[in-house]
Amino acid sequence: MKFCLSNTIVFLSFIVQIISLQYSDKPGLKELFKVPGFSNESENNFLEPRFKSVKSFLRDDPEPKPNDVNLKNNKKVNDEKNNSNASSNKNNKKNSNGVNVVDLSSPEKVLNAWASITSESFLNQSKFPTITQDAIAHNIELRGITRLNQFWKEGKSSGIPTDETFWFVLRGQYIYYFSSKSDLNILGSFYVKSMMDKRHYYSPLSGTEDSCMEVISQSDASYTLCFESKSIKFSWLCSLQKLQNLRQEIECMPPDSVGDLDFQYKPEYVEVKDVQPILIIPTGSRRCNNKWNYSHRGADWECICKDGLRQSPIDLPLKESAELTSVHHMFQYDHIESTINFDIVGGYIKQNNKVRISFKNGAVRILHPNLGKIVDNEGGVYLGEEITFHTPSEHTINGKRFDLEMQVIHYGRSQGDIAKQIVVSFLFVKTPGIYNKLFDNFNFIDLPNPLDVEKDITKDFSIFDLYDQPGDESSRDTRYFSYYQYDGSLTFPPCTERTRHFVVADPIPLSSTVIQLFQEALVIPDMASDTQIFVNRNSSFENIREIQPLNNRSVTLYDNKKFGCINYESKKPKKAPGHWEKRSIKVPHYIYVRSAEPSGITGAEVIEKDETALNLINS
């Protein structure tokens, strides 16, 4: 009898515990993990380690897990939390629609979920600028105006659902998104100013039209977020509405509170019409400066080219009135062999092929992976990878425009300088009879043009061959010269800022013939057939961008002579020794007589027809 009574007492105690758990206001550990998008790694509905504090975000050691700190044999702390958070926990329960309304005013509460993001603001290059590296422009990838996850293929094994999906985190009124759950690099973030349900909007992620919401950021940009299910969407939407004390959707309300609302809910009736199916074929979104050219000197270029405040080129002051600086940089340009023995960026040049001079995007250009380097005063290293020719010059000095400008574009290679550029510009002034070793090596007699877009460079060269005459020995790899400095942009689309310009202050004399041939390379050449000549009158002999506003930027001059560096002047053309001589010659005068009889003119004699034609051609 005693044994049966003890068993009965144990059984009744077990029943009481089950009943108490059933009606307890505090959700258990498993209930906390039912919040949409949460996992066991989200640490019991607490903020993930990368968002807990600045200290924990910057260090590698993990934060203590809640199972060890908050949930293990700490009855007193749990009882106090149960008493203080009873009302908020009650609101965090799922309602009849499976929606979790989370109290986002608590810094410990966050929501996580896979979602896609769509916005027209992705087309705005001032917000999402192009990064140029290795002579290649990198943009965020889009399908229409929906952003694509560039790490989807590598991250499929870690659970990324589709190439349009990112891992989103909602903390307070801030939304962050990452390429994957484990990624620590924030791809984007924005403050939620307002939000609304977006019904009848199809989401490929869920396959339905009721899993998307629209969010307006602090800068009034509109973003559409589409989740894996309707319940996850309402968990985010309802939690944000609760945080901002807004009237909530009917799906947000617990069943027992719907009757207390000050309005009567009426079901929404939608009239469905039977229509014929329509095939919609999506097309690619238009990008900024598509098919740009120099016909309007850049006045019709768009996006950052139009809205940027640090654009190039500019008008430079005279050397006498410029602000001086002693800060100088090291310029080192290597000897470049005409035959390349390694692959170049993007496969433009393959092994054992000639370096090429080409016509591309309205200019004569030369691409090479290493034309030389610049080391700035802070130790940053920039490699020269492109030479571009503009005629006339893009930069001016005190309003004066020169005949030709050669820009050498360098891309950052050191840490912290990857997305930066340095452009070194050499200006040329037309001077009859002055030739130049660098242009002679480029074979300026046979330049590419819009019809014949590529030519081989058959001679070795160096940038500093600019200061030598044809036939001179190879120049030094390093030179010192005076140059202007200012912060600007590339002078052609995408007009990327974060670009420093060094413009050599002393123009270099260059033959009129060389400059004229570079001008003629910009136009489609005239063509002739057996019966007629085709003359192209629509091309322009210039490829420049108009002068841009300075906008209070600082322009300084490094004066090589003043600050004591070695000064290399342009060499004057060599004059071979010799003298002039004069001799008198008799020039025959040919007369055509319209008769078979001799004319009788003194000294005239009849000659053969072939001799006449030959002498006339030679004369």
Backbone torsions as a table, in degrees:
resi	resn	phi	psi	omega
1	MET	NA	-41.5	178.6
2	LYS	-62.6	-39.5	179.9
3	PHE	-63.7	-41.7	-179.1
4	CYS	-67.5	-37.3	-179.6
5	LEU	-65.9	-40.7	179.2
6	SER	-65.0	-39.6	177.4
7	ASN	-63.3	-37.3	179.3
8	THR	-64.9	-41.4	179.9
9	ILE	-63.3	-43.5	178.5
10	VAL	-62.1	-42.4	-179.8
11	PHE	-63.2	-44.1	180.0
12	LEU	-64.8	-37.0	178.3
13	SER	-63.4	-39.5	178.7
14	PHE	-63.8	-41.2	178.5
15	ILE	-63.5	-42.3	179.8
16	VAL	-61.5	-40.9	179.4
17	GLN	-64.1	-39.8	179.0
18	ILE	-64.2	-42.9	-179.5
19	ILE	-65.2	-41.6	-179.1
20	SER	-64.5	-39.4	177.1
21	LEU	-67.5	-34.6	-178.0
22	GLN	-64.7	-36.8	-175.2
23	TYR	-106.4	12.4	178.2
24	SER	-74.4	142.0	179.3
25	ASP	-78.4	-19.4	-176.7
26	LYS	-85.8	124.8	177.2
27	PRO	-71.1	144.4	178.2
28	GLY	-79.5	178.3	-178.3
29	LEU	-59.7	-39.5	-179.5
30	LYS	-68.7	-34.7	178.7
31	GLU	-64.8	-36.4	179.9
32	LEU	-63.2	-33.7	-178.8
33	PHE	-78.8	-1.9	178.0
34	LYS	-87.5	-0.5	175.4
35	VAL	-62.3	132.4	-174.6
36	PRO	-55.0	130.9	176.1
37	GLY	87.0	-9.5	-178.7
38	PHE	-81.0	157.2	173.8
39	SER	-140.3	175.2	178.0
40	ASN	-61.4	-24.6	-179.0
41	GLU	-74.9	-13.5	179.1
42	SER	-81.0	7.2	168.9
43	GLU	59.7	61.0	169.3
44	ASN	56.3	47.5	176.1
45	ASN	66.3	16.1	174.1
46	PHE	-94.7	165.5	-179.4
47	LEU	-62.7	137.0	-179.8
48	GLU	-62.2	154.7	-175.2
49	PRO	-55.6	-33.5	-177.1
50	ARG	-72.0	-13.0	178.8
51	PHE	-115.6	-0.6	-173.8
52	LYS	-66.4	-43.3	179.6
53	SER	-162.7	164.1	176.9
54	VAL	-62.1	-37.1	-178.3
55	LYS	-62.8	-47.9	-178.7
56	SER	-70.8	-26.2	179.5
57	PHE	-70.0	-30.3	-174.8
58	LEU	-91.6	-9.2	-177.1
59	ARG	-109.8	162.8	-175.9
60	ASP	-92.0	-25.9	-176.3
61	ASP	-71.7	137.7	-175.7
62	PRO	-73.4	152.8	174.0
63	GLU	-70.9	154.1	175.4
64	PRO	-60.8	138.2	-179.0
65	LYS	-74.8	146.6	179.9
66	PRO	-59.1	-30.3	179.5
67	ASN	-61.6	-29.7	-178.6
68	ASP	-89.8	-29.4	-172.3
69	VAL	-99.8	-49.4	-169.5
70	ASN	-101.3	-18.1	-170.9
71	LEU	-115.2	-1.5	-173.1
72	LYS	-106.7	108.9	172.9
73	ASN	50.4	45.0	179.3
74	ASN	-127.7	64.1	-172.4
75	LYS	-64.1	-37.2	-176.6
76	LYS	-64.5	-45.6	179.9
77	VAL	-64.5	-42.5	179.9
78	ASN	-63.8	-38.5	178.4
79	ASP	-63.9	-40.6	179.0
80	GLU	-64.7	-40.5	178.4
81	LYS	-65.6	-37.2	179.2
82	ASN	-62.1	-39.6	-177.8
83	ASN	-72.9	-40.0	-174.9
84	SER	-80.5	-28.2	-175.2
85	ASN	-111.4	20.9	-176.0
86	ALA	-61.6	-42.8	-177.1
87	SER	-70.2	-40.0	-179.3
88	SER	-70.3	-38.1	177.9
89	ASN	-64.1	-33.2	178.7
90	LYS	-63.0	-36.2	179.9
91	ASN	-76.3	-17.2	-178.3
92	ASN	-86.1	1.5	178.6
93	LYS	-74.1	156.9	175.9
94	LYS	-71.6	139.3	172.8
95	ASN	-90.3	-170.7	-174.7
96	SER	-65.4	-18.5	179.7
97	ASN	-91.5	5.8	-178.8
98	GLY	74.9	24.7	-176.2
99	VAL	-100.3	128.3	175.2
100	ASN	-96.8	116.5	176.8
101	VAL	-97.6	111.0	-173.8
102	VAL	-99.0	140.8	178.0
103	ASP	-80.6	93.3	-176.3
104	LEU	-74.9	-6.9	176.3
105	SER	-71.0	-17.1	175.9
106	SER	-83.4	127.4	-178.5
107	PRO	-65.5	-13.3	-178.7
108	GLU	-88.4	-9.1	-174.4
109	LYS	-101.1	129.0	177.0
110	VAL	-138.0	162.4	172.1
111	LEU	-121.8	139.9	178.1
112	ASN	-125.6	147.2	176.9
113	ALA	-169.2	154.3	167.7
114	TRP	-79.7	136.5	179.6
115	ALA	-158.5	161.4	171.8
116	SER	-103.8	158.2	-178.2
117	ILE	-133.4	130.6	-177.6
118	THR	-129.0	133.8	179.1
119	SER	-165.5	142.6	174.9
120	GLU	-71.6	-17.6	-179.4
121	SER	-66.6	-17.1	177.0
122	PHE	-65.4	-19.2	178.7
123	LEU	-83.0	-8.4	-177.6
124	ASN	-86.7	108.1	-175.7
125	GLN	-74.3	-13.3	173.4
126	SER	-71.2	-27.5	176.5
127	LYS	-91.8	-34.9	-179.3
128	PHE	-126.4	76.5	-171.5
129	PRO	-71.5	157.6	174.3
130	THR	-77.8	137.6	175.5
131	ILE	-107.5	120.7	-178.9
132	THR	-98.0	125.2	-179.7
133	GLN	-144.5	133.5	-179.6
134	ASP	56.0	40.2	179.2
135	ALA	63.0	19.2	178.5
136	ILE	-123.2	132.5	178.9
137	ALA	-88.0	129.6	-179.1
138	HIS	-110.5	127.2	177.0
139	ASN	-122.8	163.3	171.4
140	ILE	-67.3	146.0	-176.5
141	GLU	-88.8	135.6	-176.7
142	LEU	-130.4	151.8	165.2
143	ARG	-119.2	99.3	-168.5
144	GLY	71.7	-114.0	174.7
145	ILE	-120.1	18.0	175.7
146	THR	-97.0	127.1	-177.1
147	ARG	-73.6	141.1	179.2
148	LEU	-104.5	144.6	178.4
149	ASN	-84.9	106.0	-175.4
150	GLN	-68.4	-13.6	-179.3
151	PHE	-104.8	19.1	-175.2
152	TRP	-64.5	-46.3	-177.2
153	LYS	-61.9	-41.6	179.8
154	GLU	-72.5	-24.3	-173.4
155	GLY	-104.1	7.1	179.9
156	LYS	-59.7	-34.8	-179.4
157	SER	-68.4	-21.9	179.6
158	SER	-93.0	6.8	171.2
159	GLY	102.2	11.8	177.6
160	ILE	-69.5	119.2	-171.9
161	PRO	-64.2	-51.3	-177.1
162	THR	-141.1	174.0	179.2
163	ASP	-75.0	-6.2	176.0
164	GLU	-101.7	9.4	-170.0
165	THR	-108.9	137.9	175.2
166	PHE	-128.6	162.1	177.0
167	TRP	-91.7	113.9	-175.1
168	PHE	-102.3	143.9	177.3
169	VAL	-129.0	128.1	177.7
170	LEU	-112.0	117.0	177.2
171	ARG	-129.6	116.0	-173.9
172	GLY	61.6	-125.3	177.7
173	GLN	-106.9	19.0	179.0
174	TYR	-109.8	134.8	176.8
175	ILE	-113.9	129.2	176.6
176	TYR	-119.8	150.8	172.6
177	TYR	-140.7	148.1	-173.1
178	PHE	-129.2	165.3	178.7
179	SER	-72.5	-27.1	-180.0
180	SER	-155.7	174.9	179.9
181	LYS	-64.2	-35.0	-174.8
182	SER	-91.2	-5.5	-176.7
183	ASP	-74.3	135.0	177.8
184	LEU	-97.1	-6.4	-178.4
185	ASN	-89.4	119.3	178.9
186	ILE	-76.6	118.1	178.7
187	LEU	-78.4	-29.2	-179.6
188	GLY	-169.3	157.7	177.2
189	SER	-156.3	153.5	176.6
190	PHE	-158.7	155.4	179.1
191	TYR	-91.1	131.6	-176.6
192	VAL	-82.7	110.6	176.6
193	LYS	-85.0	-41.7	176.2
194	SER	-155.8	167.1	-178.2
195	MET	-153.1	162.0	179.0
196	MET	-158.9	155.8	175.9
197	ASP	-72.9	140.0	179.9
198	LYS	-117.1	91.3	-177.0
199	ARG	-85.0	158.6	177.9
200	HIS	57.5	38.0	177.5
201	TYR	-121.5	111.2	-172.9
202	TYR	-70.4	134.8	177.8
203	SER	-119.2	118.8	175.3
204	PRO	-61.9	-25.6	-177.6
205	LEU	-66.7	-43.1	-179.8
206	SER	-98.4	-20.6	-176.3
207	GLY	75.8	15.6	-179.5
208	THR	-129.7	178.0	179.7
209	GLU	-111.2	18.9	-176.2
210	ASP	-132.8	29.0	-177.1
211	SER	-120.9	20.1	-175.6
212	CYS	-122.0	152.3	175.1
213	MET	-138.5	155.5	179.1
214	GLU	-109.2	135.5	-178.8
215	VAL	-123.1	133.7	176.3
216	ILE	-106.3	125.5	-177.7
217	SER	-84.2	175.2	-180.0
218	GLN	-62.0	-28.6	178.8
219	SER	-91.1	16.1	177.8
220	ASP	65.3	22.2	172.7
221	ALA	-83.8	139.6	-178.2
222	SER	-99.8	130.3	177.9
223	TYR	-126.3	134.0	174.7
224	THR	-104.9	120.0	178.4
225	LEU	-106.4	128.1	178.9
226	CYS	-119.4	127.4	-173.9
227	PHE	-104.6	179.8	-177.6
228	GLU	-78.1	-15.8	-179.5
229	SER	-157.4	164.2	178.0
230	LYS	-64.8	-39.4	-177.4
231	SER	-66.3	-37.1	177.2
232	ILE	-65.7	-40.9	178.0
233	LYS	-58.2	-48.9	-177.6
234	PHE	-69.1	-27.2	174.4
235	SER	-61.2	-44.0	177.2
236	TRP	-69.3	-47.9	-176.1
237	LEU	-63.7	-46.7	-177.2
238	CYS	-68.0	-38.5	179.1
239	SER	-64.6	-39.3	177.4
240	LEU	-69.2	-39.9	177.7
241	GLN	-64.1	-39.2	177.4
242	LYS	-64.8	-41.4	-179.7
243	LEU	-62.1	-37.4	-177.6
244	GLN	-94.4	9.1	178.6
245	ASN	56.0	42.4	178.3
246	LEU	-99.0	157.2	175.2
247	ARG	-64.8	128.5	-172.3
248	GLN	-91.8	160.0	175.5
249	GLU	-65.5	156.4	-179.6
250	ILE	-62.6	-28.3	179.1
251	GLU	-69.2	-16.9	-178.3
252	CYS	-82.1	-17.1	-170.2
253	MET	-83.8	136.0	169.6
254	PRO	-64.2	150.3	-175.0
255	PRO	-57.7	-35.5	-175.6
256	ASP	-78.3	-8.2	-179.1
257	SER	-107.0	-5.2	-178.5
258	VAL	-66.0	-34.4	-179.1
259	GLY	-70.5	-17.4	-178.5
260	ASP	-89.2	-0.3	-177.7
261	LEU	-70.5	154.0	-178.3
262	ASP	-87.2	18.1	175.0
263	PHE	-144.0	158.7	-179.9
264	GLN	-100.7	122.6	-177.9
265	TYR	-72.6	129.3	176.7
266	LYS	-118.3	133.0	-179.8
267	PRO	-63.2	147.4	-179.3
268	GLU	-90.4	126.1	179.3
269	TYR	-104.6	130.2	-179.4
270	VAL	-116.6	126.2	178.4
271	GLU	-81.3	123.0	-178.1
272	VAL	-106.7	122.8	179.3
273	LYS	-106.5	143.4	178.4
274	ASP	-83.6	110.6	-177.9
275	VAL	-123.5	161.1	177.9
276	GLN	-74.6	142.5	179.9
277	PRO	-64.7	144.7	-179.6
278	ILE	-118.1	130.5	177.4
279	LEU	-89.1	117.0	179.6
280	ILE	-106.6	122.1	179.7
281	ILE	-107.7	111.4	-179.4
282	PRO	-69.5	146.2	177.2
283	THR	-120.1	157.1	-179.3
284	GLY	-66.5	142.9	178.9
285	SER	-70.7	145.4	179.6
286	ARG	-71.8	136.2	179.0
287	ARG	-103.4	159.8	-178.3
288	CYS	-63.1	141.7	173.2
289	ASN	56.1	38.4	176.7
290	ASN	-69.3	129.0	-178.9
291	LYS	58.4	45.8	179.9
292	TRP	-72.0	160.8	176.2
293	ASN	-154.7	-178.4	-176.4
294	TYR	-99.7	13.2	-172.7
295	SER	-61.6	-30.1	178.8
296	HIS	-113.3	22.4	-179.7
297	ARG	55.7	32.9	176.5
298	GLY	84.4	1.3	-178.7
299	ALA	-67.3	-21.3	-179.3
300	ASP	-99.6	7.1	177.8
301	TRP	-73.9	158.2	-168.6
302	GLU	-121.5	-178.7	173.0
303	CYS	57.2	-128.8	-174.9
304	ILE	-64.1	-27.5	176.4
305	CYS	-61.4	-32.2	-178.5
306	LYS	-93.3	-38.5	-171.7
307	ASP	-98.9	-10.4	-177.1
308	GLY	-67.4	150.9	-178.4
309	LEU	-104.7	-3.7	-178.3
310	ARG	-130.6	60.5	-174.4
311	GLN	-98.5	160.3	-179.1
312	SER	-127.9	155.9	5.1
313	PRO	-85.0	175.0	178.0
314	ILE	-135.2	170.2	174.1
315	ASP	-89.9	126.4	-176.2
316	LEU	-97.5	150.6	179.7
317	PRO	-77.6	166.4	172.7
318	LEU	-64.9	153.1	-179.4
319	LYS	-59.4	-35.3	-176.9
320	GLU	-67.5	-27.4	-176.6
321	SER	-107.6	2.9	-177.0
322	ALA	-78.6	151.0	174.9
323	GLU	-75.0	125.7	-175.1
324	LEU	-86.4	151.1	173.8
325	THR	-140.7	144.8	177.2
326	SER	-92.8	-2.3	-179.9
327	VAL	-74.4	122.3	179.3
328	HIS	-133.2	167.1	-173.6
329	HIS	-128.3	162.1	-179.7
330	MET	-96.9	125.0	177.2
331	PHE	-108.1	121.5	179.2
332	GLN	-133.5	114.3	-179.0
333	TYR	-114.5	125.3	-172.6
334	ASP	-81.3	164.6	171.6
335	HIS	-77.3	119.6	-174.9
336	ILE	-103.2	122.3	176.3
337	GLU	-79.3	143.4	-177.1
338	SER	-69.1	-25.5	176.2
339	THR	-100.3	122.5	-176.9
340	ILE	-92.8	139.4	-174.0
341	ASN	-111.3	17.7	178.0
342	PHE	-153.6	163.9	-178.0
343	ASP	-74.9	143.4	178.0
344	ILE	-101.6	170.1	-176.9
345	VAL	-55.8	130.4	176.3
346	GLY	71.8	10.0	179.2
347	GLY	71.8	21.5	-177.8
348	TYR	-63.5	-38.0	175.6
349	ILE	-127.7	130.9	178.7
350	LYS	-98.5	172.1	-177.0
351	GLN	-59.9	143.3	174.9
352	ASN	62.2	24.0	172.6
353	ASN	-105.3	163.6	178.8
354	LYS	-77.6	145.7	167.6
355	VAL	-64.9	141.1	-173.9
356	ARG	-118.7	147.0	169.3
357	ILE	-105.0	128.8	-169.1
358	SER	-133.1	161.7	172.7
359	PHE	-104.4	117.5	-176.3
360	LYS	-149.0	133.3	178.5
361	ASN	51.9	44.8	172.2
362	GLY	77.3	14.3	-178.6
363	ALA	-148.2	155.5	172.2
364	VAL	-82.2	126.7	-173.0
365	ARG	-136.1	156.6	172.8
366	ILE	-130.6	126.0	177.7
367	LEU	-109.8	135.6	179.0
368	HIS	-158.4	141.9	-175.6
369	PRO	-70.1	-18.8	-177.7
370	ASN	-156.7	87.6	176.2
371	LEU	-82.4	-14.1	-176.3
372	GLY	149.4	-170.7	-177.1
373	LYS	-145.5	160.1	172.2
374	ILE	-122.4	132.2	171.9
375	VAL	-111.6	115.5	-176.6
376	ASP	-80.2	177.8	-174.9
377	ASN	-68.1	-12.3	177.6
378	GLU	-102.4	6.2	178.0
379	GLY	91.3	0.8	178.6
380	GLY	-69.4	139.2	-176.6
381	VAL	-110.3	129.7	179.4
382	TYR	-127.3	129.6	-179.7
383	LEU	-100.6	133.8	175.6
384	GLY	-75.1	127.5	-176.5
385	GLU	-130.2	-6.5	-176.4
386	GLU	-152.6	139.9	172.4
387	ILE	-118.1	130.1	179.7
388	THR	-128.5	137.8	-179.0
389	PHE	-110.2	134.2	177.8
390	HIS	-125.8	135.8	177.1
391	THR	-136.1	124.5	-5.6
392	PRO	-69.8	-165.1	-177.3
393	SER	-71.1	149.6	176.1
394	GLU	-82.5	-43.5	175.8
395	HIS	-80.0	148.1	175.1
396	THR	-123.5	157.7	175.8
397	ILE	-120.9	114.4	-177.3
398	ASN	53.8	39.6	177.7
399	GLY	85.8	-7.7	-177.4
400	LYS	-89.9	126.5	177.4
401	ARG	-99.8	135.3	-176.6
402	PHE	-95.6	177.0	-168.2
403	ASP	-81.4	-27.5	-176.3
404	LEU	-154.9	147.1	175.3
405	GLU	-134.3	131.1	175.5
406	MET	-111.8	120.6	-179.3
407	GLN	-107.1	128.8	173.9
408	VAL	-106.9	115.1	-174.0
409	ILE	-96.8	126.3	-178.7
410	HIS	-115.3	140.1	-179.9
411	TYR	-114.6	139.0	-175.8
412	GLY	-64.5	139.7	178.7
413	ARG	-123.8	-18.5	-179.3
414	SER	-84.3	162.2	-177.9
415	GLN	-61.2	130.8	-178.4
416	GLY	90.1	-7.8	-177.4
417	ASP	-119.5	10.3	-173.3
418	ILE	-61.6	-39.0	-176.2
419	ALA	-94.3	20.0	-178.2
420	LYS	-115.1	159.5	178.3
421	GLN	-133.2	154.7	167.4
422	ILE	-127.0	130.9	178.2
423	VAL	-116.2	123.0	176.0
424	VAL	-103.8	123.6	-176.4
425	SER	-113.0	131.3	173.7
426	PHE	-110.1	129.4	179.7
427	LEU	-101.6	145.9	-177.1
428	PHE	-128.3	141.0	178.4
429	VAL	-117.4	136.7	-175.9
430	LYS	-66.5	122.0	-179.2
431	THR	-138.9	113.8	-176.0
432	PRO	-59.4	136.4	172.4
433	GLY	82.9	0.0	-178.2
434	ILE	-100.7	114.6	178.9
435	TYR	-104.6	170.8	-169.1
436	ASN	-141.1	136.0	-175.0
437	LYS	-64.5	-39.8	-178.2
438	LEU	-63.9	-47.0	-179.3
439	PHE	-68.3	-31.3	176.3
440	ASP	-66.3	-37.3	177.0
441	ASN	-67.8	-26.9	177.9
442	PHE	-80.6	-4.2	-178.4
443	ASN	56.0	66.1	-175.0
444	PHE	-65.0	-13.3	178.2
445	ILE	-69.9	-26.5	-175.1
446	ASP	-129.2	73.6	-178.5
447	LEU	-89.1	154.7	174.7
448	PRO	-68.7	162.9	179.7
449	ASN	-148.8	179.3	-176.7
450	PRO	-58.9	-20.8	178.4
451	LEU	-97.6	-38.2	179.5
452	ASP	-113.5	88.8	-160.3
453	VAL	-84.9	-9.1	-178.2
454	GLU	-139.1	141.5	174.4
455	LYS	-137.1	147.9	177.2
456	ASP	-80.5	143.8	170.0
457	ILE	-95.4	118.9	-171.3
458	THR	-100.4	-7.5	-179.1
459	LYS	-117.9	147.3	173.8
460	ASP	-67.4	155.5	-176.5
461	PHE	-154.4	167.7	172.0
462	SER	-144.4	148.9	179.7
463	ILE	-56.9	-38.3	-177.3
464	PHE	-75.8	1.9	168.3
465	ASP	-64.0	-10.8	176.0
466	LEU	-56.4	-30.3	-174.4
467	TYR	-95.9	12.0	-178.8
468	ASP	-121.2	160.8	175.9
469	GLN	-98.0	155.6	176.4
470	PRO	-54.0	134.9	-178.9
471	GLY	93.5	-13.7	177.3
472	ASP	-70.3	158.0	175.3
473	GLU	-70.5	165.4	-178.0
474	SER	-58.3	140.7	-176.6
475	SER	-81.4	172.6	175.2
476	ARG	-67.4	155.1	177.3
477	ASP	-78.3	-22.6	-177.6
478	THR	-124.1	136.6	177.8
479	ARG	-135.9	162.3	176.6
480	TYR	-124.9	136.0	-178.6
481	PHE	-156.0	166.1	178.4
482	SER	-83.8	140.7	-179.2
483	TYR	-155.8	150.0	174.2
484	TYR	-81.7	153.0	177.3
485	GLN	-133.8	136.1	172.1
486	TYR	-162.8	162.0	178.0
487	ASP	-92.0	128.6	-177.1
488	GLY	-150.4	-135.5	-175.2
489	SER	-147.5	172.2	166.3
490	LEU	-64.4	146.6	-175.5
491	THR	-90.9	10.7	176.6
492	PHE	-140.1	156.3	-178.8
493	PRO	-55.1	140.1	12.6
494	PRO	-85.8	15.1	176.1
495	CYS	57.8	40.4	-175.4
496	THR	-61.5	126.8	174.3
497	GLU	-81.2	-161.2	-169.2
498	ARG	61.8	37.0	-177.3
499	THR	-125.9	128.4	174.4
500	ARG	-99.1	138.8	179.7
501	HIS	-112.1	131.1	170.1
502	PHE	-115.9	114.2	-179.2
503	VAL	-111.6	117.6	-178.6
504	VAL	-61.4	128.2	-169.4
505	ALA	-76.4	-24.8	-176.4
506	ASP	-105.6	111.6	179.2
507	PRO	-60.7	148.3	-177.4
508	ILE	-101.7	129.5	177.7
509	PRO	-68.4	141.8	-177.9
510	LEU	-149.1	145.0	-176.6
511	SER	-56.5	142.5	176.0
512	SER	-60.8	-35.5	-179.2
513	THR	-63.8	-43.5	-180.0
514	VAL	-61.5	-46.6	-178.4
515	ILE	-63.8	-41.3	179.4
516	GLN	-63.0	-39.2	-179.8
517	LEU	-68.9	-33.2	174.7
518	PHE	-69.2	-33.4	175.3
519	GLN	-66.5	-44.3	-178.2
520	GLU	-69.0	-22.1	178.3
521	ALA	-69.3	-15.3	-178.2
522	LEU	-83.4	-13.2	-173.9
523	VAL	-110.8	156.0	174.8
524	ILE	-70.6	124.2	-175.5
525	PRO	-67.1	151.7	174.8
526	ASP	-66.8	147.2	-178.6
527	MET	-126.7	150.9	-178.1
528	ALA	-131.8	144.8	172.5
529	SER	-115.9	-171.6	-178.9
530	ASP	-69.2	-21.5	-173.3
531	THR	-114.8	-22.3	-176.7
532	GLN	-154.6	166.8	179.5
533	ILE	-112.9	131.0	177.5
534	PHE	-100.8	117.2	-178.3
535	VAL	-108.2	125.7	178.9
536	ASN	-89.2	119.8	-177.9
537	ARG	-114.1	6.6	-175.6
538	ASN	-99.6	-11.3	-178.0
539	SER	-84.6	162.5	-179.6
540	SER	-117.6	148.8	178.9
541	PHE	-89.3	14.2	179.4
542	GLU	-134.2	150.9	177.8
543	ASN	-141.9	70.4	-175.5
544	ILE	-128.2	159.0	171.0
545	ARG	-101.6	144.8	-178.2
546	GLU	-66.9	156.7	179.3
547	ILE	-60.5	136.1	-177.5
548	GLN	-102.0	155.0	178.8
549	PRO	-62.6	145.8	-179.0
550	LEU	-75.5	-35.1	178.3
551	ASN	52.5	49.9	173.5
552	ASN	62.7	22.5	175.8
553	ARG	-77.4	152.7	178.9
554	SER	-88.9	132.6	175.3
555	VAL	-120.0	121.5	-178.3
556	THR	-119.6	163.1	-179.9
557	LEU	-126.3	125.3	169.3
558	TYR	-92.3	111.4	-178.3
559	ASP	-93.4	109.1	-175.4
560	ASN	-63.0	-38.9	-178.6
561	LYS	-69.8	-39.7	-175.3
562	LYS	-69.6	-35.9	-175.0
563	PHE	-98.5	13.6	161.3
564	GLY	84.2	13.2	177.0
565	CYS	-83.5	166.5	178.6
566	ILE	-63.6	136.8	-176.8
567	ASN	-110.8	118.9	176.8
568	TYR	-104.1	111.1	177.6
569	GLU	-88.2	156.0	174.0
570	SER	-63.7	134.6	-178.6
571	LYS	-73.6	139.0	176.0
572	LYS	-77.4	147.7	-178.5
573	PRO	-60.5	139.4	-179.0
574	LYS	-74.0	140.7	176.8
575	LYS	-111.9	119.4	178.9
576	ALA	-70.9	143.4	179.5
577	PRO	-66.8	144.4	-180.0
578	GLY	168.4	-174.9	-178.7
579	HIS	-151.9	167.9	177.8
580	TRP	-94.2	145.3	173.7
581	GLU	-131.3	157.3	-178.8
582	LYS	-129.7	136.0	174.6
583	ARG	-139.5	148.7	-179.2
584	SER	-93.2	135.6	178.9
585	ILE	-131.8	153.6	175.7
586	LYS	-97.6	126.4	-179.2
587	VAL	-102.3	121.0	179.9
588	PRO	-66.3	145.2	-179.9
589	HIS	-115.6	118.6	-176.0
590	TYR	-96.7	133.3	-179.0
591	ILE	-123.2	129.9	178.2
592	TYR	-94.9	120.4	-177.2
593	VAL	-103.2	124.4	-177.6
594	ARG	-85.1	56.3	178.6
595	SER	-164.9	157.1	178.0
596	ALA	-80.6	-14.7	-178.3
597	GLU	-89.1	147.7	176.0
598	PRO	-59.6	150.2	-175.8
599	SER	-76.9	-27.4	-177.9
600	GLY	86.4	5.4	179.7
601	ILE	-70.5	136.1	-176.7
602	THR	-60.3	129.7	177.1
603	GLY	85.7	-8.4	-177.8
604	ALA	-88.0	144.4	177.5
605	GLU	-138.1	152.0	180.0
606	VAL	-77.9	135.2	179.6
607	ILE	-126.0	169.8	-179.8
608	GLU	-75.3	152.0	-178.6
609	LYS	-61.8	-41.8	-178.3
610	ASP	-63.1	-37.3	178.9
611	GLU	-65.9	-37.0	179.3
612	THR	-64.1	-47.6	-178.1
613	ALA	-63.3	-40.8	-178.2
614	LEU	-65.7	-43.5	-179.0
615	ASN	-69.2	-35.9	178.2
616	LEU	-65.7	-39.4	179.2
617	ILE	-66.7	-43.9	-178.3
618	ASN	-67.5	-29.5	-179.2
619	SER	-76.8	NA	NA
